[in-house]
Each structure stands twice: as structure tokens, then as C-alpha cells.
Amino acid sequence: MSRVSARDARGEMALVLHTHMPYVEGYGTWPFGEEWLWEAIATCYLPLAELLDMVRDRADGAQPVTLSLTPVLCDQLAAAGVGERFAAFLRDVRRETHRIDVAGCRAAGEERMARELERAAGDYERALARFERLDGDLLAALGDQAAWTSSATHAVLPLLLTDAGLRLQVETGIASHRTRFGAWNGGFWLPECAYAPWLDPLLEEAGVRASCVDLTDVLGYGDPRQLAPLASDEGPLLVPIDRATIELVWSERGYPAHGAYRDYHRFTTHHHRVWRNDGGIYDHAAALAQARAHAADFVARTIARLDAGAAALGRPALAVCALDTELLGHWWYEGIAWLGAVIEEAERQGLALAPLDEALTRHAAAPVPAGGLPVTSWGTPRDLSTWDGPRVRELAWRARAAELRTFGGGLRGARGPGAGHREPGPRALRELLGLQASDWAFQVTRELAGDYPLERAAAHAAALDAALRGAADGDDGAVRGLAPQLVYTR
């Protein structure tokens, strides 16, 4: 069998990058708040945009990666003054903190650490130069590649109680994408891959044609049925993400845990990283060589996975490797280099990479398993407990109660406010969207950000109640840049 026909017989891989940042613009700086956004722009979004441009140029306009941008991230990248504050962070903060740490290391006789800090400081200088070449418009650079959208503020949709609340999140997110980027083929990232069958009709009504789901615990880890889309009775195509592929990268024993890579969790005095995972001083050249080796391994294992899947299914397979974009470059320092090497290795080894929307046109959907699908997510465990379990029950109930107050107590299936209920204004709707973000419960469950998520949720709830009383009419407050394309359907 020829190399081309072998590729056709095995099927293909879709690399899906889900790009998201909670609404931190205007909400604090260090250690939690806007600095998250600045770091992600410098270490992930700008290098990724550059890589994707290079790949597209080499491939005469083709792009093998599917990029999903959440509306709430786009809102922040488009907000007034963000570019100036980001550039000031690089010039006034990162330059100075690197300089101080370098001086401190040299004074302590740690010359290797000092040289590594000087090298790493160049990352921020290159980010600033890239940003200036884009005239400060990172959203345009990323949006040029964006194919999928998501809900307005990354709410866990199965936890919403009303049709009005669901439509607000879904339709506002879609309107954000269409207004900013134009064409949209119906790809919609379900926040946290949280799916429930009762979402199907509303998603279909909104124009959603495909969504990714995590069915690992439904179909079984590594089951070949993970390698084919499913047709729901009254909703979009459901596309299983392939944990057997994803966990080569994203797991406790995944590639980023290798000893040669830069340790994310150990810092210098001014919050810089100079150590490897194995405890030694970081060696950038050795880490890049390891990233290339891991890319070759990833492609070889994916080919084996597709070959086995195609044999079991009796038709070409589709492996969807979905990753949070911020893993690459930010959490996993070498991740962007690994992605670039994967794209090169795929061509060398004969692995077909394709945008997910395009790939779905070539793969017939299988029926949903008998008995239907349960509520699922890609949380730990793969249910909704990350966002409504005992540790975060107060956050969950606060958001649900706020939704009912906003829409007059009408549960799912009701259309708009009850009799005598005041219509929510734009400020109230935006505060509700801010409160519903999945990030606050996730951060509490994972103990990632101290009291910051609790404070954010409490502030949104209080501002929402003030807006519902009319006390905030005409005042956009700190949510001034959130969801400018509000769509409220009663």
C-alpha cells in the first residue's frame, strides 16, 4: 500500500487548541488578575500566532490546527488600553525584575543561573517586538486563525437553570465571533467539555453544528469508538476527544513532566524560572531537543492509534487531540516548539492533520449509544463536581440564585421574566455573565488563586443585585469591556 493510500485508510488527526482567559482585565494585578493575561500574551498567544502564520505560509494558506477563541478572551484583547498596559508590563516590570534577579545571582556566584535569566529575558523582548510589529492588535492576528467559538464567559452550560440564561451565554458568544471574525461554520466549544443532552435543541437553534465532548468514562479509555463523531437526535455533531492521545501530553506522566523541561513551579525571588524539572539549572538547547524527540514520539503513537482504530471501526478514524492553548508556552515552556515539531513530524511520518470542521465532512457520524449519553465533562472526575461539588456549593448556588433573580424565577423552558419582574439591563446581564464563569469554581476546587475567585464571584453578585434594583443604571463599572455583543432573548 502506498504512503498516500495508507494515510487515507487510517484517517486523520485534528489538533484543537482551546484558548481561554477569565475576565481579569481591570480586576487586580499581582499575584492574581491582569498579570495572568499579560503573561499568557507574552509566553503563549504571541509565539503561537507567529508559529501559525509560519505554518500557513509554508502550506500555501492551509492551517492544520483548529483554533478556538473564547469570547471573553477576545473581549479583553480588544479592550481599550490593554495594549498599552501590556507593553508597559514588559518594559517596566519584566525588564526590571530580570535585571534584579540577574544581579542577585551574580552577586551570589550563580553565573549559570544569571546567564539563563538573561536568555529568558529575551523572550519578553521578542514578545514586545512582535506586539509592536502587529501594531498592538493581537486579536486580529489570532482572529485570522480562529474557527471555533464558545459561550460568552465560559459558563458550565448544564449548570444553568433557565432558557434565557442559556441563550444569553450561547447566543452572545456566537454573536461575538461573527461580529469580530465574520465566517463561522458552527463549531462551538462547550466550556469544560460539559455536555448534557438537554442542551441539544438550544445549541441546534443557535446554529451550532459540532461540539467536542469527553466520553472517556462512557465509551471506555482507548475505545476505538472515541475516533468517530456521534449524531445526536436533535442537536449538533458530538465529537469525542481522544484521551489516549491527549494524555501523551496532558497528564501527570505526560511529556511536560520530563526532567529536561523547565520547572513551572519553582521560582527565583522575582518569580522567574531557571530550573529543570529534575532540579538542575535549565538548559534550553537540551529542552528543545527533547521537545523534538517527544514530537516524533507523539506522531508515531498517533499513527499507531489511528491504524488500530481504523481496523476496529472498518473505516478511517478521526483522533481529536484537544488541549488548552495556555498549556503551550505558558505552563509548558517548550510547548510551542513541540507543536511546531509535531506539524513537521506529521508530514515526515505521513500523519494527516486537518482542521476539525474540514475533517468532519469526511467522517460519517455513528449513532449515540443506546440509552443516550449522561452528563459529562473533562473535569476530575468527568462529571460536574469540579464546578458544583461540596467545596464550591456556595458558588454554584449563588450563581443559580442570581440567574433566577435576573430572569424572574422562570426555570428552564420558561420564556423570560415572570409577571411584574423588571427586565434586566445590560449591566445586570454582564454581571451575571461574569458570575457564571467556570473559572471561579475551578480555581477554588484546585486551590489555584487563594481568595481571588471567591472575591470575584461575590463582587459580581453584589453588582448584579445593585443593577437589578436600578442602582447601576447607565454605569458599566468594571465589566465595561465584557460582552459588547450582548444578545438577550426572553
N, C-alpha and C positions, 0 to 999 in steps of 0.2 A: 504494500500500500504506500502511495506517495506521501510526502510530508504534508502537502496541502489537503489531500483527502483524509489523512489521519486527523488533522485539526478539525475538519468538518464533522467527522464521525464522533469525536469526543465531545464537541460543543465548545463552550467558551466561558470566560470569567468576566464578571462585571465588578470593577473596583468602585465602591461607593464611599465617598467622603462626606460625612455629615458635619457641617460647620456651624457651630453654635456658641454664643456667649450670652449669659444672662444680662439683663438690663442694669449695667453698673455705671453707665455714663451719667455723671453728676451725683453719684451716690458714694462718696468717700474715695480715699486714695489708698495709702498703705496702712496695714498689710492687706486689706480687702477692699475691693472697689475698682476704680478705674485702672489701677496698675495691672489688673488681670487683662484688661483689654489691650493696654499698651504692650505688654509682654507677648500676648498672642499675635498681635500685628507684627511685631519685630521678629519673632522667632519662628512663626508658623505661616501667617497669611501672606506676607510679602515674599518669603522664599518659595512658597507654594505657587503663587501667581507667576513668579518668574519661571519655575520649572514647567508649569502647564503651558506657558507661552512657548518655551523652547520645544516642548514635545509637539505642540500643534504645528509649529513652523517646520519641524523635521518631517512631519507626516502630512504636509500639504493641507493643513486645515482640520484633519481628523483629530479627535481627542478621545483617548481610550478610558478616561476617568470620568465618572459621574459625580458632579459636584452639587451638593445640596447646601443651600444657604438659608438659615432661619431668618424670618422677617425681623426678629428682634435684634439680631446681629446687624442686619442691613440698616435698621433704624439708627443704630449707634454710629456706624461708619459714615452715615450721611448727616449726622447731627452737626449743627453749627459749632465751630470752634474745636471740634475733635482733632482735626489735622494739626492745628497749631499746638494743642496741648500734648499730642503725641510727639511731635518734633521737639518740643521743649523738654519732654521727659528724656529723650535720647541725648539731647545736647547738655542739659543741665544736671540730670540725675545720673544716667548711666556712665557718661564720660567721667564724672567726678568720683563715683563710687568705685569704678575700676582703678582710677588713678590712686585713690587712697589705699585700696587693697594691695595694689602692686607695690606701693611704697612700704606698706607694713610687712609684706612678705620678704622684701629685700632686706629690710632692717632686721628681720629675724633669721636671715641667712637661708631663706627658702627660694633660691633662684629659679628652680624648675616651676614652682607654683607661680612666681612672678611672670615668667615667660608665658605660661599658659593663660594667665589672666590677660596679658597683653594681646595674645592671639584672640581670645574670646571677645575682648572689647571690639575687635574688628567686625564682629557680627552686627553690632549695633550701628557702627559707622556705615556698613554696607546697607543695612536696613534704611538708614536715613537717606543715603544716596538714591536707593531705589524709590523711596517715597517721593523724593523731590523730582525724580525723572517722571513719575506718574502725576506730577502737579498736585500731589496730595489726594488724588482721587483713587483710593484703593478699592472702593466699592465698584467703580467702573471696571477695574482690572479683574476683580473676581467675578463680577456680574456677567462679564463677557463669556465666562465659562459655566455659569450657573444653569442647571437644568431642572432641579427639584426644589420645591419649597416646603414649608411646614406650617404649623399653626402659629398664630400671631406671637405668642410669648412662650411657646414650648410647654403648654399645659398637658398634663396626662389626660387625654380626652375621655377614657372610660370613667374617670372620677367626676366629670361634670354632670350636673343634675338636670339641666334644662336644655330644650332645643335651642332656645335663644342664646344660651351660653356657648353651646357647641357651634352654632352658626357664627357667632361673634369671633371665636378663635379661628375657625377654618376659613370662613369667607374673607376675613380681614387678612389672613396670611396669604391667601391666593391673590387678593387684590394688590397686596404689597408687591408680590413678584411680578404680576402683569404690568403694573404701573411703572416699575423700575426697569424691567428687563424685556418686556414685550412677550415674545413667544413662550408658551408653556404647553407641554404635551400631556399634562395630567399627573406627573409624578409628585407624590406627596409623602414626605417623611413623617410617619406617626411618631410624635415625641416619645422617647424612651422605648420605641417599638411597641408601645402599649396599644393593644388591639382588643376590641370586644365586638361580637357580631352585630350588636345593635347600632354600631357606628355606620354600617354599610350603606343604608339608604341615604343618610345625610351626606356622606362622602360622595356617593354617586350623584346626588342632586347638585353638589358644589362643583362637579366636573372632574373629580379625582378618578384617574384611570388605573393607577398602580400604587401600592404601598408595600413597604418591607415589614415582615413580621418575624418574630423569633419563635419557631415551633420545635425547638430542640427537645423540650420535655414532652411534646405531643407526638412527634414522629420518631424520636429517638436520636441520640447523638450519632452523627455519621451516617444516618439512614439515607439511601440514595433518593428518597422522596424529597429530601431537602433541596435537591438540584433541579426542581421543576416548579413553575408558578402554579398557583391554585386559582380556580374560578369560584368566587362566592356567588350565591344565588342572586343577590340584589345589591352588590357593591363592586368595588374595584378588584382588579387582579391582586392577589396576595402573593408576595414574592418572599419565600423563606430566605433568611440569611443563613450562611453555612458556617456554623460554629467550628466544624472540623478544620476549616480553612482560617477563619478569623483567629482562633486560639493559637495558631502558629505565631501570631503577632501579639495578640491581646489576651494574655493570661499570666499567671504567676510565673510560669516557666517559659513564656514566650520570648521571642528574640530580644526585646529591650532589657531583659534581665541578665544578659550575658555580661561577664566580668569586664570586657573591654570597653563597654559603653559608659558614657558619662553618668555619674550618680546624680539623680534628680533631687534627692532628699537631704544631702549633706552640703552645708553652705560655709562660705567664708564669713567674715564679720559683716560685710555689706551685701550679703545674700547672693554671692556668686558661687559658681560650681567649678571645682578644679580637680575632683577626684573621680576615679573609675568606680564601677560597681564592686570591683574586687578589692578596693581600698587603696590602690596605688594612685599616683599622680596621672591625670588624664593624658593620653597620647592620641591626638586627633587622627593622625595618619593610620595608626593601627585600628582605630574605631571605624574609619571609613572602609578599610579593607575588610573588616568583619561584616559591615553592612552589605558590601557587595557579595560576600560569601552567603549571607543569610538571604539575600535576594535570589541568588541562584537556587538555594535550597527551597525557598518558598515556591518558585516557579516549578521546579521538579516535582514537589509534593502535590501541587495543584493539578498538574498534568496527570499524575497517578490517580488523584481523586476523581477527576473528570472521566478518565478512561474506565475506572471501576464503576462509576455512576452510570455512564452511558451503556455499559454492558448489562447492568442490572435493570435499567429502565427500558432498554431496547430502542433508544433514540438518543440524540445528542443531549448532553447535560448542560445546565447553567449554574455555575457556582458564584454566589454573590458574597463577596468579602466586603463587609461594611465596617468602617472604622470612624470614630470621632476624629475629625481633621486635626484637632488640637493635640492629639497623641503625637503627630508627626512634627518634629522640630521643637515643640514646646516641652511636652512630657518626655518624649523620646528624642533626645537631641539630634541623633543621626537619622531620624525617621524620614525626612525629606530626601536625603541621599539614598536611603533604602528604596523609597518609592521610585525615584529616577532609575535606579539599578534594576528594579523589578520590570519596569517598562522595557528597558533594553534587553534584559534576560528573556522576557516573553518572546520577543522577536527572534532571539538567537535559538531558543529551545523549541519554538513552534507552539507557544500558548497563545490562543486568540483572546485578545482583550477587546471589549466593546462597551460603549455606553449602555446603561441598563435599558433605557427606552428603546433603543435600536435592537438590543438582544431580545427583548420581549416579543418583537414581531416575528422572531424565528422559532419560538418555543411554544407549542400548544399547551394550554393550561389543563391540568388534571382537576378532577372534581374535589371539592372539600371532603375530608374523610367522613364516613358515615357517622351520624350523631352530631356533626358540626364541630366547631372549634371553641375551646374555652377562652376566657380572658387570659392574655399572655403579655409579657414584656421582656426586655433584655436585662431586667434588674436581677438582684440576687436575694431570694430565688426568683424564678421567672414568672412572678405574679406581680401584684401591685403593692406588696407590703413595704417596699422601699419608700413609697410615697403616701401610704395610709396605714402603716403598721403602728404598734404601740408607741414607739419612740416619737412619732410625728403625728399622733392622733389629733393634737390640738391644732396643728397647722391644717390638717385635712378638714376638720370640722369648721374651722374659721373660714376657709375658702368656700366650702359648700354653703354655709350660712350666708356669707356675703353674696354669693350668686343668687340665692333665693330672695334676699332683700332687694337686690338690684332689679330682678325681673318679676317681682311681685308674688313670689311664692309658687309660681307655676312649675310643677315638676316636668320631666321630660315628656314631650307630647303636647304640652300646653303652648299656646301661641301668645307670647307677650305678657305684659303686666295684667294683674287682676284689676277688678273694678276699684276705682279711686286711687290707684297707685300712680305715683309720679313717674313719668318717663325718665330714664337715666340719661343724663347729658354726657358729652364727650369726656369730661374729666372723670366722671364716675366710671365710665366704661374702661378708660385707660388704667385707672387704679385697680379695677377688678382684674384686668389682664395682667397687670404687674403682680398682683397677689397670687394668681393662678399658676405662675411659672413653676415648672417641675423642679427647678434648681434649689429652691429653699429647703424642701423636704429631703432632697438627695444630699445636700451638704450637711444637714443635721444627722441623717442616718449614718453617713460616712465620717462624721466628725471632722469636716474639712475646713471650717471657717469660723470657729468659735460661736459667738452670739450674733454674728452678722446676719445670717439668714433669718433668725427669729426677729431681729430688729427690723429687717426689711419687710417681712410679712406683716408685722404689727403696724408699721408706718403706712403701708398700702391700705390695710383695713381701716385705719383711722381716717385717712384721707378720703377713702371711698364713702364712709358714713357722712363725713362733712359735705361731700359733693351731693349725696342723696338728699341731705337736708337743705341744699341750696346755698350752703355757706361758701362753696368754692366756685360758684358760677363765674365763668369768664376767666378763671385762673388755671393755667395749665400746670403750675407747680413743677416739681422735679420730673414729672413724666412728660415734659414738654416735647420731647422728640420721639415718644413711643407711639407706634401705630398711627402714623399720619393718614393712612388709608383706611380708617375705621369703616366697617360695614356692619350695621346693626339692623337685623331683620327680626321683626317681632314675631 
